[in-house]
Amino acid sequence: MVGSFDDFCRLYKVKRPSHKLKFYIHSDQLEINIVSGDPKPGSTGGFVIDSLIHTVGLDEDLLTHEGVHFIFNSNLSSPNAFLTKVFLYLLHYSNIPSGLLMIVN
């Protein structure tokens, strides 16, 4: 599993942004839903808008997840939310020793 943004950039051969990542930590779920424009309860734990990463609370896994979104998107000429979700899903399972990902229905 990726332990840091440096590990992620090295493993997946992407450039780390030249500036520090900026996080806005929201105090509760309702607040982040309003900011994201999707006020349904529990609809998101984090998202990236422009150069600012928004999360609810200080959960390390969530901060890393959203940071990886930011880094991955900054390496694409036209970021695609669906593509980054697929990539992060694969990244989550990248610690499988054989390197094989199987999806069974």
C-alpha positions as YAML, in Angstrom:
chain: A
units: angstrom
residues:
- id: 1
  name: MET
  ca: [0.00, 0.00, 0.00]
- id: 2
  name: VAL
  ca: [1.10, 3.56, -0.57]
- id: 3
  name: GLY
  ca: [2.51, 5.05, 2.62]
- id: 4
  name: SER
  ca: [3.01, 8.59, 1.37]
- id: 5
  name: PHE
  ca: [2.52, 10.84, -1.63]
- id: 6
  name: ASP
  ca: [6.20, 10.33, -2.49]
- id: 7
  name: ASP
  ca: [5.62, 6.55, -2.59]
- id: 8
  name: PHE
  ca: [2.60, 7.06, -4.83]
- id: 9
  name: CYS
  ca: [4.52, 9.28, -7.26]
- id: 10
  name: ARG
  ca: [7.46, 6.88, -7.38]
- id: 11
  name: LEU
  ca: [5.36, 3.74, -7.83]
- id: 12
  name: TYR
  ca: [3.04, 5.17, -10.48]
- id: 13
  name: LYS
  ca: [5.63, 7.37, -12.19]
- id: 14
  name: VAL
  ca: [3.74, 10.63, -11.85]
- id: 15
  name: LYS
  ca: [5.10, 14.05, -10.98]
- id: 16
  name: ARG
  ca: [4.46, 15.43, -7.54]
- id: 17
  name: PRO
  ca: [3.09, 18.99, -7.67]
- id: 18
  name: SER
  ca: [5.74, 21.64, -7.07]
- id: 19
  name: HIS
  ca: [3.65, 23.26, -4.33]
- id: 20
  name: LYS
  ca: [2.35, 21.91, -1.04]
- id: 21
  name: LEU
  ca: [-1.08, 20.30, -1.12]
- id: 22
  name: LYS
  ca: [-3.75, 22.50, 0.47]
- id: 23
  name: PHE
  ca: [-6.48, 20.86, 2.53]
- id: 24
  name: TYR
  ca: [-9.65, 22.44, 3.88]
- id: 25
  name: ILE
  ca: [-10.87, 20.33, 6.78]
- id: 26
  name: HIS
  ca: [-14.63, 20.62, 7.25]
- id: 27
  name: SER
  ca: [-16.11, 20.12, 10.69]
- id: 28
  name: ASP
  ca: [-19.09, 18.01, 9.66]
- id: 29
  name: GLN
  ca: [-20.76, 16.14, 6.82]
- id: 30
  name: LEU
  ca: [-23.50, 18.73, 6.21]
- id: 31
  name: GLU
  ca: [-20.92, 21.47, 5.68]
- id: 32
  name: ILE
  ca: [-18.95, 19.55, 3.03]
- id: 33
  name: ASN
  ca: [-22.14, 18.49, 1.27]
- id: 34
  name: ILE
  ca: [-23.23, 22.12, 0.95]
- id: 35
  name: VAL
  ca: [-19.80, 23.19, -0.34]
- id: 36
  name: SER
  ca: [-19.75, 20.31, -2.86]
- id: 37
  name: GLY
  ca: [-23.18, 21.28, -4.16]
- id: 38
  name: ASP
  ca: [-24.61, 17.89, -3.20]
- id: 39
  name: PRO
  ca: [-26.48, 18.45, 0.06]
- id: 40
  name: LYS
  ca: [-27.63, 14.85, 0.47]
- id: 41
  name: PRO
  ca: [-26.51, 13.49, 3.86]
- id: 42
  name: GLY
  ca: [-23.41, 11.32, 3.66]
- id: 43
  name: SER
  ca: [-22.88, 11.81, -0.08]
- id: 44
  name: THR
  ca: [-19.14, 12.52, 0.12]
- id: 45
  name: GLY
  ca: [-16.24, 12.45, 2.56]
- id: 46
  name: GLY
  ca: [-13.98, 14.52, 0.36]
- id: 47
  name: PHE
  ca: [-13.42, 16.09, -3.02]
- id: 48
  name: VAL
  ca: [-11.01, 18.29, -4.96]
- id: 49
  name: ILE
  ca: [-11.95, 21.67, -6.42]
- id: 50
  name: ASP
  ca: [-9.23, 23.45, -8.38]
- id: 51
  name: SER
  ca: [-6.18, 23.41, -6.12]
- id: 52
  name: LEU
  ca: [-7.97, 22.85, -2.81]
- id: 53
  name: ILE
  ca: [-8.67, 19.45, -1.25]
- id: 54
  name: HIS
  ca: [-11.77, 19.29, 0.96]
- id: 55
  name: THR
  ca: [-12.35, 16.56, 3.57]
- id: 56
  name: VAL
  ca: [-14.51, 15.94, 6.61]
- id: 57
  name: GLY
  ca: [-12.28, 15.57, 9.66]
- id: 58
  name: LEU
  ca: [-8.68, 14.39, 9.88]
- id: 59
  name: ASP
  ca: [-8.98, 10.75, 8.84]
- id: 60
  name: GLU
  ca: [-5.54, 9.86, 7.44]
- id: 61
  name: ASP
  ca: [-6.88, 7.41, 4.85]
- id: 62
  name: LEU
  ca: [-9.36, 9.98, 3.54]
- id: 63
  name: LEU
  ca: [-6.70, 12.72, 3.41]
- id: 64
  name: THR
  ca: [-4.39, 10.38, 1.47]
- id: 65
  name: HIS
  ca: [-7.21, 9.29, -0.86]
- id: 66
  name: GLU
  ca: [-8.14, 12.86, -1.76]
- id: 67
  name: GLY
  ca: [-4.47, 13.87, -2.04]
- id: 68
  name: VAL
  ca: [-3.92, 11.07, -4.55]
- id: 69
  name: HIS
  ca: [-6.92, 12.36, -6.53]
- id: 70
  name: PHE
  ca: [-5.27, 15.76, -6.64]
- id: 71
  name: ILE
  ca: [-1.85, 14.42, -7.70]
- id: 72
  name: PHE
  ca: [-3.34, 12.06, -10.30]
- id: 73
  name: ASN
  ca: [-5.54, 14.83, -11.76]
- id: 74
  name: SER
  ca: [-2.63, 17.26, -11.90]
- id: 75
  name: ASN
  ca: [-0.80, 14.77, -14.15]
- id: 76
  name: LEU
  ca: [-3.68, 14.52, -16.66]
- id: 77
  name: SER
  ca: [-4.30, 17.06, -19.38]
- id: 78
  name: SER
  ca: [-8.07, 16.76, -18.80]
- id: 79
  name: PRO
  ca: [-8.96, 15.25, -15.41]
- id: 80
  name: ASN
  ca: [-11.78, 12.71, -15.37]
- id: 81
  name: ALA
  ca: [-13.52, 11.93, -12.06]
- id: 82
  name: PHE
  ca: [-14.59, 8.44, -13.14]
- id: 83
  name: LEU
  ca: [-11.08, 7.54, -14.31]
- id: 84
  name: THR
  ca: [-9.52, 8.68, -11.03]
- id: 85
  name: LYS
  ca: [-12.05, 6.62, -9.03]
- id: 86
  name: VAL
  ca: [-11.14, 3.52, -11.08]
- id: 87
  name: PHE
  ca: [-7.45, 4.27, -10.56]
- id: 88
  name: LEU
  ca: [-7.90, 4.70, -6.79]
- id: 89
  name: TYR
  ca: [-9.87, 1.46, -6.63]
- id: 90
  name: LEU
  ca: [-6.98, -0.33, -8.32]
- id: 91
  name: LEU
  ca: [-4.50, 1.47, -6.06]
- id: 92
  name: HIS
  ca: [-6.37, 0.21, -3.01]
- id: 93
  name: TYR
  ca: [-5.80, -3.36, -4.15]
- id: 94
  name: SER
  ca: [-2.23, -2.78, -5.36]
- id: 95
  name: ASN
  ca: [-0.81, -4.52, -2.28]
- id: 96
  name: ILE
  ca: [-1.98, -7.92, -3.55]
- id: 97
  name: PRO
  ca: [1.30, -9.91, -3.72]
- id: 98
  name: SER
  ca: [0.69, -11.42, -7.15]
- id: 99
  name: GLY
  ca: [-0.18, -8.04, -8.60]
- id: 100
  name: LEU
  ca: [-3.34, -9.63, -10.01]
- id: 101
  name: LEU
  ca: [-6.70, -8.02, -9.48]
- id: 102
  name: MET
  ca: [-9.69, -10.28, -9.93]
- id: 103
  name: ILE
  ca: [-13.26, -9.05, -9.87]
- id: 104
  name: VAL
  ca: [-15.77, -11.83, -9.44]
- id: 105
  name: ASN
  ca: [-19.48, -11.26, -9.90]
...
